[in-house]
Amino acid sequence: MPATPSVKVVKQMLYKGRTINWTNRYHFNGGTPADLAHWNTLFDNITAAEKLIFNGNIGISEAIGYAAGSDVPVATKAYALTGTGTFADGISCPGNDAALIRYATTARTAKNHPVYLFNYVHFAQRSNASADTNVIAPSWKTALETYASAWISGFSDGVNTYVRAGPNGATAVSRLVNGFLTHRDFRD
């Protein structure tokens, strides 16, 4: 499968007394935005959906676009967005607690194993109703599922729609948000 273009969304949060950046990178199928105006429209649509999965403790500071098979940015846009999600049934966890989103694809490895795509989402919201402190808040899980589904349906640049894929073109066909917290360390 051919290499795919991608978008990296840069987030900021307070962690151990300092502001840190962390990112999610999303490869996609559907071509490459034609120019900076189309990249900007794509960035705006992605960040508008992504800010709904965060509360006001997370900010989105930048979106970066990459051509297929390259780690050299071809488009960037600065943002000063703050998360707008409200999760009344949740309690904010430390920044390195995360949710895991797994996307299934129809692709198979050379050994016939399924190919999955993954994203971690930091600053998790745990359920305030569960005795198990590792259970994700139901409202946050729903927000994550909505966002992951939006990637499967695709985001538009005003002309084309781009759907979640792997770096080698495996298209996401379904998503699963794990109902339990996971942990992913930041580099100190």
Secondary structure, DSSP 8 states (H G I E B T S, - for coil): -----EEEEEEEEEETTEEEEEEEEEEEES---SSHHHHHHHHHHHHHHHGGGS-TT-EEEEEEEE-TT--SEEEEEEEEEE-----TTEEE--TTEEEEEEEEEEEE-TTS-EEEEEEEEES-EEESS-SSTTBB-HHHHHHHHHHHHHHHH-EESSS-EEEEE-TT--BEEEEEE-SB-EE-----
